[in-house]
Amino acid sequence: MKAHVSDRAPLVTETDQFPPVGPDTPQAVPGVSAQRMRVASVLLQGPGWRAVRLGLDTALLLLAVEAARIGAPAQIASEGQPLVWLYPPLVLALFGLRRMYRGELQVRVVDGLTTIVSSTSLVAAALIALAAFTTPDADAAPLLARGWLFATLYLIGGRMLLAWAQRRARVSWLIGKPTLVIGAGRVGAQVERRLREQPELGLRPLGYLDSNPPPAEMVPDRRAPVLGDPSELGRVADETGARHVVLGFTSGPDSLLMPLVRECERRGLEISLVPRLFESVNVRIGLEHIGGLPLFGLRAVDPKGWQFVVKHALDRITAALALLALSPLLIAIAIAIKVSSPGPVLFTQRRIGRDGRDFGMLKFRSMQVDASQLFRGSSGPVELAVVGSDTAPGGVEGADRRTRTGSFIRSTSLDELPQLLNVLAGQMSLIGPRPERPEFVELFGRSVHRYDARHRVKSGITGWAQVHGLRGKTSLSDRIEWDNYYIENWSLSLDLDILLMTIATVFHRVE
């Protein structure tokens, strides 16, 4: 319990990213009034957040029904009126059954919209069917269809507005749950780092509880202090005002965690758990019970299954349509490159894609032609030297030979557009891990954990790591973590989410 006492620190400390937190958190954020923080805390998290969402959904559904009635011809409004007022409570009930009012750390917009559309559509279809059986002489379908359309649009707008408000409040430190991490090792430090990098999750890491924490030099990512032993959870939670506990990996046996769970339940602390084999857990995990024993079914993605056949077919169709739609822009860029400096418009660089196969990835030329040794992908000592222990290659390597046009197309990622031809040829996908040069693949495959796992799928023009800012000379281990997360949790809706985030990022750069 007294091991590595030097790692222990005061219970409430100030970090680079988060304001001081503790029992008096509302008064702790500079420049923000305590009353404003209390109002935000009541409305945008916990029971108040559920009440706000339920209240807004109710108001929007009633408004949608009234809008449908007011704008409809008199005959349609009268025939469908008895059933249309059943629409709001049934939609709310279905939302409740589908757990639309539970608290979540993060919600993908696309997934939430899908649930709204499917729920409003199902209720509308059920009421139209009921009307056909109960009142065959009255045509209630037109009014119900109008109500469905208004309700769907209103609910989508309302949910997006609330999600934006909560995210802003979390990022601005108006709300956030002080969080303790059980286990001060590598996994615990990874949890802390992710919470710091993503304040929109609404969890502020206070510190760790660990009976035998590894020395700080063994866990360089650990920045929060070790506050005590896990058996001191009650005291530490009282003194810091902690409201959330993340159970990571500790040096003690798992049997010691059950009393901690019971203590959290008794004190009303929220609990999150990092599971064993977490690298194999994805959104498709299944839960079964054998008596009182839970069994988790690990359902891995099959990159060679029919789902990816559909994905690759959609890739080629989308790439063909994009090339056709963007042809004026592509021609304009080609002309600008020719005018800016002599040399070819395109260059090909060898990259490693699915199953370790190499291919020639196309880009618009952005540099002077006398740097052609870089264009051919023959990495020399200068390129290898720019890569640190955890730094991915990218950006300007060696002397900066970019042309004026090249600087612009690289800053806006327009130089990547010719890769639509790679997608059309079946060498790449629209969405996937970014491909790397052969010499780096060999180097990283030996030194980076799970690096080769990203070659299970086709490489992409954009990916989950890129839309989270991991482009160029950024953390290589983070990039690999995000790439493998994408593969394990792949879905068409996730691809759509990444595509929308990519478009938003490009427009933001242009601005």
Beta strands, then each sheet from edge to edge (+ up, - down):
strand 1: 177-182
strand 2: 203-209
strand 3: 226-228
strand 4: 244-247
strand 5: 270-273
strand 6: 286-290
strand 7: 293-297
strand 8: 346-352
strand 9: 358-364
strand 10: 429-431
strand 11: 460-462
sheet 1: 3+ 2+ 1+ 4+ 5+
sheet 2: 6+ 7-
sheet 3: 8+ 9-
sheet 4: 10+ 11+
end
